């Protein structure tokens, strides 16, 4: 009789032990995410003060602050849900809802910065702008709808078992949260494809280390956010109930950190370039000049040599603001002999301005 009893005891205790172990792992991920955010915050705080606080109020600046400072709010709700020793059902529900809603808000504003970046890379193409606005509205209204349906299928239990189990949501529509992650991943994947197409069509012929830095870093942020979303979606569907939310907090922290670092990094590049000299006064946007525009010619009469110099600069065009930086690309041509058609040699010149 003892053998069947042993099997029954194992069947009961096995899931409990595994659940407790997975709960500890999830809490460790939450703590690690909090440490990463605070370290990143204090590391980048001086750049934020120098490059953002004194700049003009703009959509990018507002989104930056919302994305950056919604993370500690999310961490606060998540910590209340995960670490409080004694918590009733009502407090359990408030902490869980607050954690999910703050993560949803952070993802929305952080992804809005990514959409805005893609829009600016296209020179504020009106057709693409309309498409991106429609896609953003559809994506996040769909995510919001799915989240509301998920909330309607939730009940809560508070076991009060100290640090092991204290607040447990009982899901009846758990697959809906996975759908929300998948929608977000597909949204970022579309942004990656659109950005690659824009780069190939508009910037392929630019031999510029500066523009390469802008494009490379922007793509890295997109790749990182897409990777975090894929991992979260896979765990939601393939992971057990006690471990499937392990990437929830790291994903939210990554959204906030990467989006804010994208803004700070691009402004820092412009700031360093400005300090090197020869830069126009502060401006309020980042623009990418179109290489296909008809050039205007400006002769440089200050040259003290026999070499004629003139600049091929794009005709003024509507500015495409992003990240509070302006990048104007022009071509300088030095001519040894104006009568020799083989003489001109082209060089790129960059005029960098920042807020």
C-alpha positions as CSV (number, residue, x, y, z in Angstrom):
1,X,0.0,0.0,0.0
2,X,2.9,2.3,0.5
3,X,4.0,2.2,-3.1
4,X,0.7,3.7,-4.5
5,X,0.7,6.3,-1.7
6,X,4.3,7.3,-2.7
7,X,3.2,7.8,-6.3
8,X,0.2,9.8,-5.2
9,X,2.3,12.0,-2.9
10,X,4.8,12.4,-5.8
11,X,2.0,13.5,-8.2
12,X,0.9,16.1,-5.7
13,X,4.2,17.4,-4.5
14,X,6.0,17.3,-7.9
15,X,4.0,20.1,-9.5
16,X,4.2,22.2,-6.3
17,X,8.0,21.8,-6.1
18,X,8.4,22.6,-9.8
19,X,6.0,25.6,-9.5
20,X,8.0,26.9,-6.5
21,X,11.2,26.5,-8.4
22,X,9.9,28.3,-11.4
23,X,8.5,31.1,-9.2
24,X,11.9,31.6,-7.7
25,X,13.4,31.8,-11.2
26,X,10.8,34.4,-12.3
27,X,11.5,36.5,-9.3
28,X,15.2,36.4,-10.0
29,X,14.5,37.6,-13.5
30,X,12.4,40.5,-12.1
31,X,15.2,41.4,-9.7
32,X,17.8,41.2,-12.5
33,X,15.7,43.4,-14.7
34,X,15.3,46.0,-12.0
35,X,19.1,46.1,-11.4
36,X,19.7,46.5,-15.2
37,X,17.2,49.4,-15.4
38,X,18.7,51.3,-12.5
39,X,22.3,50.7,-13.6
40,X,21.3,51.9,-17.1
41,X,19.4,54.9,-15.7
42,X,22.3,56.2,-13.6
43,X,24.7,55.5,-16.4
44,X,22.7,57.6,-18.9
45,X,21.2,60.2,-16.6
46,X,23.9,62.8,-17.4
47,X,23.3,62.4,-21.1
48,X,19.6,62.8,-20.5
49,X,20.2,66.0,-18.6
50,X,22.6,67.4,-21.2
51,X,20.7,66.3,-24.3
52,X,17.0,66.1,-23.5
53,X,16.0,68.2,-20.5
54,X,17.0,71.6,-22.1
55,X,15.7,70.7,-25.6
56,X,12.5,72.1,-27.0
57,X,9.2,70.3,-26.2
58,X,8.5,67.8,-29.0
59,X,6.7,64.6,-29.6
60,X,10.0,62.7,-29.4
61,X,10.8,64.3,-26.0
62,X,7.4,63.4,-24.6
63,X,7.6,59.8,-25.8
64,X,11.1,59.6,-24.4
65,X,10.1,60.5,-20.9
66,X,6.9,58.3,-21.0
67,X,8.9,55.3,-22.2
68,X,11.8,55.9,-19.8
69,X,9.8,56.6,-16.6
70,X,7.0,54.1,-17.1
71,X,9.5,51.3,-16.4
72,X,10.0,51.9,-12.7
73,X,6.2,52.2,-12.3
74,X,5.9,48.7,-13.9
75,X,8.6,47.4,-11.7
76,X,6.8,48.7,-8.6
77,X,3.5,46.9,-9.5
78,X,5.4,43.8,-10.5
79,X,7.3,43.7,-7.2
80,X,4.1,44.2,-5.2
81,X,2.6,41.3,-7.1
82,X,5.6,39.0,-6.8
83,X,7.3,39.8,-3.5
84,X,4.7,40.9,-0.9
85,X,4.6,38.3,1.9
86,X,0.9,38.7,2.8
87,X,-1.5,40.0,0.2
88,X,-5.3,39.7,-0.1
89,X,-7.3,38.9,-3.3
90,X,-8.1,42.6,-3.9
91,X,-4.5,43.8,-3.6
92,X,-3.4,40.8,-5.6
93,X,-5.7,41.9,-8.5
94,X,-4.6,45.5,-8.3
95,X,-0.9,44.6,-8.4
96,X,-1.4,42.2,-11.3
97,X,-3.5,44.5,-13.4
98,X,-1.1,47.4,-12.7
99,X,1.8,45.3,-13.8
100,X,0.2,44.3,-17.1
101,X,-1.3,47.7,-17.9
102,X,2.0,49.5,-17.2
103,X,3.8,47.0,-19.4
104,X,1.2,47.6,-22.1
105,X,1.6,51.4,-21.8
106,X,5.4,51.2,-21.9
107,X,5.3,49.0,-25.0
108,X,3.0,51.4,-26.8
109,X,5.0,54.6,-26.3
110,X,8.4,52.8,-26.9
111,X,7.1,51.3,-30.1
112,X,5.8,54.7,-31.1
113,X,9.4,55.9,-31.1
114,X,10.3,53.1,-33.4
115,X,7.5,54.0,-35.8
116,X,8.6,57.6,-35.7
117,X,12.1,56.6,-36.6
118,X,11.0,54.6,-39.6
119,X,8.8,57.6,-40.7
120,X,11.7,60.0,-40.6
121,X,14.0,57.6,-42.5
122,X,11.5,57.8,-45.4
123,X,11.8,61.6,-45.5
124,X,8.3,61.9,-44.1
125,X,6.8,60.1,-47.0
126,X,3.1,60.9,-46.7
127,X,1.9,57.6,-48.0
128,X,4.1,55.6,-45.7
129,X,3.2,57.9,-42.8
130,X,-0.5,57.1,-43.3
131,X,0.3,53.4,-43.5
132,X,2.4,53.5,-40.4
133,X,-0.3,55.4,-38.5
134,X,-3.0,53.0,-39.5
135,X,-0.7,50.0,-38.7
136,X,0.1,51.4,-35.3
137,X,-3.6,52.0,-34.5
138,X,-4.6,48.6,-35.6
139,X,-1.8,46.8,-33.8
140,X,-2.2,48.5,-30.4
141,X,-6.0,48.5,-30.5
142,X,-5.9,44.8,-31.2
143,X,-3.5,44.3,-28.3
144,X,-5.7,46.3,-26.1
145,X,-8.8,44.3,-27.1
146,X,-7.0,41.0,-26.5
147,X,-5.8,42.3,-23.1
148,X,-9.3,43.2,-22.1
149,X,-10.6,39.8,-23.1
150,X,-7.8,38.2,-21.1
151,X,-8.7,40.3,-18.0
152,X,-12.3,39.1,-18.2
153,X,-11.2,35.5,-17.8
154,X,-9.1,36.2,-14.7
155,X,-9.7,35.3,-11.0
156,X,-7.3,35.5,-8.2
157,X,-6.2,33.4,-5.2
158,X,-4.1,34.5,-2.3
159,X,-2.4,31.6,-0.5
160,X,-0.2,33.6,1.9
161,X,2.6,31.1,1.8
162,X,5.4,33.6,2.3
163,X,8.0,34.0,-0.4
164,X,7.0,30.9,-2.3
165,X,3.4,31.4,-3.3
166,X,1.4,34.5,-2.3
167,X,-0.7,35.8,-5.3
168,X,-1.8,33.5,-8.1
169,X,-4.0,34.6,-11.1
170,X,-6.3,31.8,-12.3
171,X,-6.5,32.0,-16.1
172,X,-9.3,30.8,-18.3
173,X,-8.1,32.5,-21.5
174,X,-4.3,32.4,-21.0
175,X,-3.7,31.9,-24.7
176,X,-4.8,35.5,-25.4
177,X,-1.7,36.9,-23.7
178,X,0.4,34.9,-26.2
179,X,-1.7,36.4,-29.1
180,X,-0.8,39.9,-27.8
181,X,2.9,39.1,-27.8
182,X,2.6,37.7,-31.4
183,X,0.8,40.8,-32.6
184,X,3.6,43.0,-31.2
185,X,6.3,40.8,-32.8
186,X,4.7,41.0,-36.2
187,X,4.4,44.8,-35.9
188,X,8.1,45.1,-35.2
189,X,9.0,42.7,-38.0
190,X,7.1,44.8,-40.5
191,X,9.1,47.9,-39.3
192,X,12.3,46.0,-39.8
193,X,11.3,45.1,-43.4
194,X,10.2,48.6,-44.2
195,X,13.4,50.1,-42.8
196,X,15.6,47.7,-44.8
197,X,13.7,48.7,-48.0
198,X,14.1,52.4,-47.2
199,X,17.8,52.0,-46.6
200,X,18.3,50.1,-49.8
201,X,16.4,52.7,-51.9
202,X,17.4,56.0,-50.3
203,X,20.8,55.5,-48.6
204,X,22.6,52.7,-50.5
205,X,24.8,55.2,-52.3
206,X,25.8,57.2,-49.3
207,X,29.4,56.5,-48.2
208,X,29.0,58.1,-44.8
209,X,30.2,56.8,-41.5
210,X,27.8,59.0,-39.7
211,X,24.7,57.9,-41.6
212,X,25.9,54.3,-41.2
213,X,26.0,54.8,-37.5
214,X,22.5,56.1,-37.4
215,X,21.2,53.3,-39.6
216,X,23.2,50.5,-37.9
217,X,22.2,51.5,-34.3
218,X,18.5,52.0,-35.3
219,X,18.4,48.5,-36.8
220,X,20.1,47.0,-33.8
221,X,17.4,48.4,-31.5
222,X,14.7,47.0,-33.8
223,X,16.4,43.6,-33.9
224,X,16.8,43.5,-30.1
225,X,13.1,44.4,-29.4
226,X,11.9,41.9,-32.0
227,X,14.0,39.1,-30.4
228,X,12.6,39.9,-26.9
229,X,9.1,39.7,-28.3
230,X,9.7,36.4,-30.0
231,X,11.1,34.8,-26.9
232,X,8.2,36.1,-24.8
233,X,5.7,34.7,-27.4
234,X,7.3,31.3,-27.5
235,X,7.4,31.0,-23.7
236,X,3.8,32.0,-23.4
237,X,2.7,29.1,-25.7
238,X,5.4,26.5,-25.0
239,X,6.2,27.2,-21.3
240,X,4.3,25.9,-18.3
241,X,2.0,28.1,-16.4
242,X,4.6,28.7,-13.7
243,X,7.4,29.8,-16.0
244,X,5.7,31.3,-19.1
245,X,5.8,34.9,-17.7
246,X,9.5,34.8,-16.9
247,X,10.3,37.2,-19.8
248,X,7.5,39.6,-19.2
249,X,9.4,42.1,-17.0
250,X,12.7,41.8,-19.0
251,X,10.8,42.6,-22.2
252,X,9.2,45.7,-20.7
253,X,12.6,46.8,-19.3
254,X,14.3,46.2,-22.6
255,X,11.6,48.3,-24.4
256,X,12.2,51.2,-22.1
257,X,16.0,50.9,-22.1
258,X,16.5,50.4,-25.8
259,X,14.0,53.1,-26.9
260,X,15.6,55.7,-24.5
261,X,19.1,54.7,-25.5
262,X,18.2,55.1,-29.1
263,X,17.2,58.8,-28.6
264,X,20.2,59.5,-26.3
265,X,22.7,57.8,-28.6
266,X,21.6,59.7,-31.7
267,X,21.6,63.0,-29.9
268,X,25.0,62.2,-28.4
269,X,26.5,61.6,-31.9
270,X,25.2,65.0,-33.0
271,X,26.5,66.7,-29.9
272,X,30.0,65.3,-30.4
273,X,30.0,66.4,-34.0
274,X,28.8,69.9,-33.0
275,X,31.6,70.2,-30.4
276,X,34.2,69.5,-33.2
277,X,33.3,72.8,-34.8
278,X,31.9,74.0,-38.1
279,X,28.3,73.3,-37.1
280,X,25.2,75.4,-37.5
281,X,23.3,76.6,-34.4
282,X,21.0,74.2,-32.6
283,X,18.0,73.0,-34.5
284,X,14.9,71.1,-33.6
285,X,14.8,68.0,-35.8
286,X,16.8,65.3,-37.5
287,X,16.6,65.3,-41.3
288,X,18.0,63.1,-44.0
289,X,18.6,65.1,-47.2
290,X,17.4,63.4,-50.4
291,X,20.2,62.4,-52.8
292,X,17.8,62.5,-55.8
293,X,17.1,66.3,-55.5
294,X,18.4,68.7,-58.1
295,X,21.7,70.2,-56.7
296,X,22.4,73.9,-56.2
297,X,26.0,75.1,-56.7
298,X,27.8,77.4,-54.2
299,X,31.2,78.7,-55.1
300,X,33.8,79.0,-52.3
301,X,35.7,82.3,-52.9
302,X,37.8,81.9,-49.8
303,X,40.2,79.3,-51.4
304,X,43.8,80.6,-51.7
305,X,44.9,78.0,-54.2
306,X,44.4,77.3,-57.9
307,X,41.7,74.7,-57.1
308,X,38.1,75.8,-57.7
309,X,35.7,74.5,-55.1
310,X,31.9,74.4,-55.1
311,X,29.3,72.5,-53.2
312,X,26.5,70.3,-54.5
313,X,23.8,70.6,-51.9
314,X,20.2,69.4,-52.1
315,X,17.5,72.0,-52.8
316,X,15.6,72.8,-49.6
317,X,12.9,70.2,-48.9
318,X,10.3,69.5,-46.2
319,X,12.2,68.5,-43.1
320,X,11.6,65.1,-41.5
321,X,12.1,65.4,-37.8
322,X,13.2,62.5,-35.6
323,X,15.1,62.2,-32.3
324,X,15.8,66.0,-32.1
325,X,18.7,65.9,-34.6
326,X,19.3,67.3,-38.0
327,X,21.6,65.6,-40.5
328,X,22.1,67.4,-43.8
329,X,24.2,65.6,-46.4
330,X,25.7,67.5,-49.3
331,X,28.5,66.8,-51.8
332,X,31.6,69.0,-52.2
333,X,33.3,68.9,-55.6
334,X,36.9,70.1,-56.1
335,X,37.9,71.0,-59.7
336,X,41.5,71.3,-60.7
337,X,40.6,72.4,-64.2
338,X,37.1,73.8,-65.0
339,X,37.6,72.9,-68.7
340,X,38.4,69.3,-68.0
341,X,35.3,67.1,-67.7
342,X,37.3,64.4,-66.0
343,X,38.6,66.7,-63.3
344,X,35.8,66.9,-60.7
345,X,36.1,64.6,-57.6
346,X,33.2,64.2,-55.3
347,X,33.3,64.2,-51.5
348,X,30.5,64.1,-48.9
349,X,30.0,66.8,-46.3
350,X,27.8,66.5,-43.3
351,X,26.2,69.3,-41.4
352,X,25.0,68.0,-38.0
353,X,22.6,70.0,-35.7
354,X,20.8,69.0,-32.6
355,X,18.3,70.5,-30.2
